C-alpha cells in the first residue's frame, strides 16, 4: 500500500520511485534483505515501534545511516538495547535523525530557545494535552495468522506500539522533556484506563492517560492524552516559569506573557518540519558530519514508558527503577505461524512493576 501511495503521489514523476520486484521485500527478514543491498546509504525505520531496537541494531551493524521514527522502543530492555546501538553508531560516525518532528519546526525551535535561555525564568511546570479520536482497525481475515492480525492492528497491541501514550502522545512528552532541558525526571505517578474502546478489536491498549512527572525541586510536568471518538480534541502546550507563561494551543501561534505585562508572539517563518528534518539530516551526511540524536529520541521515549508504567501499575515509579526494568512486552522470538494471543489488559493495582 505504501508503494502504491508513493506511485500515486509521483505519477507525473515516475523516476522518483525506483522500486522493482528485486528491491521490494516483505516478511520478518525484509530488514536483512534491505541492509544487504550495497548501494543503500540511509534506511528509514518506520515499522511498528516494537521492532525498532532490533532493526536499528542491525542497521548500525550494517554501517548505514538511519532516520528513526518515534518511539524507539516499547519497554526498558528495548530502550537499553537501542542506546547500545547508538553508542556503536557514534563510534562509526553514523547519522541518526529523530522522528520527533517538532524539534525541526521553526516556531518550536524559537520558543524553546527562549524558554531554555531563561526568558520565562526557571521552568516550574509544563502542561500538555494530546486528545484525539479513535484510530483505524483492520477486521481480521480468515487467512491471517495471529501474528499478521497483530501487525495489521499494531497500534492496538502494546508489544508493538507501547500504547498510545508512548506511540502518539510521545510528541507531547518530548516537548515537555525539551522544556526541562532534557533532564531525567525523578519519578512519575499516573492513572488512566480503557473506558470507551472496550471491544476486542482494540487489542490490549488503553484509551486515556493522565500523568504527573516530577522533575525535582517542586517542578512538575502534567500530561493528558486520550483516543476516544466523539470527544473534544486538543493538542496544546503550556510552560509556566518564574517570569511568565508560554501558551501554544491547537492551531494557534505561540504566545509568551511575562509578569511585567509584556508579551512576545512568534512572527517568524513557517517551515515544513517534515521536510526540514530530512533536509538537515542529508546535508549533515553529505558534509561528512552526520547528526546523531540517538540519546534524545531514546530519552523522550523512556519518559513516555515511565508514565505508562506508573499508570499500568497504579503506583509511583522512579526513573532509576524504570530504566532498569526487565519487563519485555513482546515475544522472545517471532515466527509467522506462531500462536499469539492478545495479552491481558493492564489493571492498576493488579498489574505489577517488573
C-alpha positions in Angstrom: 0.0 0.0 0.0 2.8 2.4 0.8 4.4 1.8 -2.6 1.1 2.4 -4.3 0.7 5.7 -2.4 4.2 6.8 -3.5 3.5 5.9 -7.1 0.2 7.8 -7.0 1.9 10.9 -5.5 4.6 10.9 -8.1 2.6 9.7 -11.1 3.9 12.5 -13.1 7.5 11.9 -12.0 7.8 8.1 -12.2 11.7 8.2 -12.0 11.3 9.3 -8.3 10.0 5.9 -7.3 12.6 3.3 -8.4 11.2 0.2 -6.9 11.3 -3.2 -8.6 10.4 -6.7 -7.5 14.1 -7.2 -6.9 14.3 -4.3 -4.4 10.9 -4.8 -2.7 10.8 -7.2 0.3 8.0 -8.5 2.6 8.4 -10.6 5.7 10.1 -10.7 9.0 13.5 -10.8 7.3 12.8 -7.9 5.0 15.1 -5.6 7.0 18.0 -8.0 6.5 17.5 -8.0 2.7 17.3 -4.2 2.6 20.5 -3.9 4.6 22.3 -6.4 2.4 21.9 -4.1 -0.6 25.3 -2.4 -1.2 24.0 0.8 -2.7 21.8 1.7 0.3 23.3 4.5 2.4 20.3 5.5 4.5 17.5 3.4 6.0 14.1 4.8 7.2 12.9 2.8 10.2 9.2 3.3 10.3 7.8 -0.2 11.1 5.9 -0.7 14.3 8.0 0.5 17.3 8.3 -2.9 18.8 10.8 -3.7 16.1 12.8 -0.6 16.4 15.6 -1.7 18.8 16.4 -4.8 16.8 16.1 -3.0 13.4 18.4 -0.2 14.5 20.9 -2.6 15.9 21.1 -4.4 12.6 21.2 -1.1 10.7 24.3 0.1 12.7 26.0 -3.3 12.3 25.5 -2.9 8.5 27.1 0.5 8.6 24.0 2.5 7.4 22.7 5.9 8.5 19.1 5.9 9.7 16.0 8.0 10.0 14.4 6.6 13.1 10.7 7.2 13.7 9.5 7.7 17.2 9.3 6.0 19.6 12.4 3.9 19.6 11.2 1.1 21.9 8.1 0.0 23.8 9.9 -1.2 27.0 13.1 -0.6 29.1 15.0 -3.6 27.7 14.4 -2.2 24.2 15.5 1.3 25.3 18.8 -0.1 26.7 19.4 -2.1 23.5 18.8 0.9 21.4 21.2 3.0 23.4 23.9 0.4 23.0 23.4 0.6 19.2 23.6 4.4 19.4 27.0 4.1 21.1 28.3 1.9 18.3 26.8 4.2 15.7 28.7 7.2 17.0 31.9 5.2 17.0 31.3 4.5 13.3 30.3 8.1 12.6 26.8 7.0 11.5 23.9 9.6 11.5 20.6 9.2 13.2 17.7 11.6 12.6 14.9 11.6 15.0 11.2 11.2 14.2 10.4 13.9 16.8 9.4 16.3 14.1 8.7 19.3 16.4 12.4 19.6 17.1 12.7 20.6 13.4 9.8 23.2 13.5 10.9 26.8 13.3 8.3 28.1 15.7 9.1 25.4 18.3 12.8 25.9 18.0 12.4 29.6 18.6 10.1 29.0 21.6 12.3 26.5 23.3 15.4 28.5 22.6 13.8 31.4 24.5 12.5 29.1 27.3 15.9 27.4 27.8 17.5 30.8 27.5 15.7 31.9 30.6 13.1 34.4 29.3 10.4 32.7 31.3 12.7 32.4 34.3 13.1 29.0 35.9 10.6 26.5 34.5 8.3 25.4 37.3 5.7 23.4 35.4 4.6 22.2 32.0 1.2 21.0 30.9 0.5 19.2 27.6 -2.5 17.6 26.0 -2.9 15.1 23.2 -6.6 14.4 22.9 -7.6 12.7 19.7 -10.1 10.3 18.2 -10.2 6.6 17.7 -7.6 5.2 15.2 -8.4 2.7 12.5 -8.7 -1.0 13.0 -8.4 -3.9 10.5 -11.1 -6.6 10.6 -9.4 -10.0 10.8 -9.4 -12.1 7.6 -9.8 -15.9 7.7 -6.4 -16.4 6.2 -4.5 -14.3 8.7 -2.3 -16.0 11.3 -2.2 -14.5 14.8 1.0 -12.5 14.0 -0.4 -11.0 10.9 -3.5 -9.9 12.8 -1.3 -8.2 15.4 0.8 -6.5 12.7 -2.2 -5.3 10.8 -3.6 -3.8 14.1 -0.2 -2.9 15.6 -1.4 0.4 17.1 -3.7 -1.5 19.4 -1.1 -4.1 20.6 1.1 -2.8 23.4 4.0 -5.0 22.4 4.1 -3.3 19.0 3.0 0.3 19.9 3.8 0.8 23.6 0.2 2.1 23.9 -0.9 5.4 22.5 0.9 7.4 25.3 4.2 6.1 24.0 3.3 5.9 20.3 1.3 9.1 19.7 1.3 11.4 22.7 5.1 10.9 22.9 5.3 14.1 20.9 3.8 16.0 23.9 6.2 14.0 26.2 9.1 15.1 24.0 8.2 18.8 24.2 7.8 18.5 27.9 11.3 17.0 28.1 12.6 19.8 25.9 11.1 22.4 28.3 13.0 20.8 31.2 16.3 20.8 29.3 16.0 17.0 28.5 16.9 16.2 32.2 15.8 12.9 33.7 12.6 13.1 35.7 12.8 11.9 39.2 9.6 9.8 39.0 6.0 9.6 37.7 2.6 8.9 39.0 -0.4 8.3 36.8 -3.8 7.0 36.1 -5.9 6.0 33.1 -7.8 3.1 31.7 -9.9 1.6 29.0 -13.3 3.3 29.2 -14.8 3.7 25.7 -12.8 1.5 23.4 -13.6 -1.8 25.2 -14.2 -4.1 22.2 -11.7 -6.9 21.4 -10.8 -5.1 18.1 -8.8 -2.6 20.2 -6.3 -5.1 21.4 -4.9 -4.5 24.8 -4.2 -0.8 24.9 -5.9 1.8 27.0 -7.9 4.8 25.7 -6.8 7.5 28.2 -4.0 8.5 30.5 -3.2 11.3 32.9 0.5 11.6 34.0 2.3 13.7 36.6 6.0 13.8 36.2 8.3 15.0 39.0 11.4 16.8 37.8 12.6 17.6 41.3 12.8 20.9 43.2 8.9 21.0 43.2 8.8 21.2 39.4 6.1 19.1 37.7 5.0 18.1 34.2 1.3 17.3 33.6 0.1 15.4 30.6 -3.3 14.2 29.5 -3.9 12.1 26.4 -6.9 10.3 25.0 -8.1 8.4 22.0 -11.9 8.3 22.1 -14.4 9.0 19.4 -16.9 11.8 19.8 -14.9 13.7 22.4 -13.3 17.2 22.4 -9.9 17.2 20.6 -6.9 19.3 21.7 -3.2 19.3 21.3 -1.8 22.2 23.4 1.3 23.0 25.3 1.8 25.4 28.3 5.0 26.2 30.2 5.0 28.1 33.5 8.1 29.9 34.6 9.0 32.3 37.4 8.8 35.2 35.0 5.9 34.3 32.7 3.9 31.7 30.9 4.0 30.2 27.4 0.7 29.2 25.7 0.5 27.3 22.5 -3.0 26.0 21.8 -4.1 23.8 19.0 -3.9 25.6 15.6 -2.6 28.8 17.1 0.7 30.6 17.2 2.9 30.7 20.4 2.4 33.5 22.9 4.6 34.3 25.9 3.1 36.5 28.6 5.5 38.0 31.1 4.9 39.0 34.7 5.9 42.7 33.8 2.9 42.9 31.5 4.8 42.5 28.2 4.3 39.7 25.8 6.0 38.0 22.8 4.4 36.4 19.8 6.2 34.3 17.2 6.2 36.0 13.8 9.0 34.1 12.0 8.9 31.7 9.1 6.6 28.7 8.8 8.5 25.7 7.6 7.5 22.2 6.7 9.1 20.4 9.7 8.9 17.0 8.0 10.9 18.3 5.0 13.3 20.2 7.2 14.3 17.2 9.3 15.3 15.3 6.2 17.0 18.3 4.5 19.2 18.9 7.5 19.9 15.2 8.0 21.0 14.6 4.4 23.0 17.8 4.4 24.9 16.7 7.5 25.7 13.3 5.9 27.0 15.0 2.7 29.1 17.3 4.8 30.8 14.3 6.5 29.4 15.4 9.9 26.2 13.3 10.3 24.0 14.3 13.2 23.0 11.7 15.7 20.1 12.4 18.0 20.1 8.9 19.4 20.2 9.8 23.1 17.5 12.4 22.9 15.0 10.2 21.0 15.7 7.4 23.4 15.3 9.7 26.5 11.9 11.1 25.5 10.7 7.5 24.6 11.8 6.3 28.0 10.0 9.2 29.8 6.8 8.0 28.0 7.4 4.4 29.1 7.9 5.6 32.7 4.5 7.3 32.6 2.9 4.1 31.2 4.5 2.0 33.9 3.1 4.3 36.6 -0.4 4.2 35.0 -0.5 0.5 34.4 0.6 -0.4 37.9 -1.2 2.3 39.8 2.0 3.1 41.7 4.6 5.9 41.6 7.6 4.7 39.6 11.1 6.2 40.0 13.2 6.9 36.9 16.1 4.9 38.2 13.8 1.8 38.6 12.1 2.3 35.3 15.3 2.3 33.2 16.4 -1.0 34.9 13.1 -2.7 34.4 13.3 -6.2 33.0 9.7 -6.3 31.6 9.7 -7.2 27.9 6.3 -6.7 26.2 6.9 -8.8 23.1 7.6 -12.4 22.4 11.3 -13.5 22.6 11.1 -14.9 19.1 8.7 -14.3 16.2 7.5 -17.0 13.8 4.9 -16.3 11.2 2.7 -19.3 12.1 3.1 -18.9 15.9 0.2 -18.9 18.3 0.0 -15.3 19.7 -3.0 -14.4 21.8 -3.6 -10.8 22.7 -2.0 -10.1 26.1 -4.3 -9.2 29.0 -5.2 -5.5 29.6 -3.2 -3.8 32.3 -5.2 -3.4 35.6 -3.9 -0.8 38.1 -3.4 -2.3 41.5 -3.1 -5.7 40.0 -0.5 -5.3 37.3 2.9 -5.4 39.0 6.0 -3.5 38.2 8.8 -5.7 36.8 
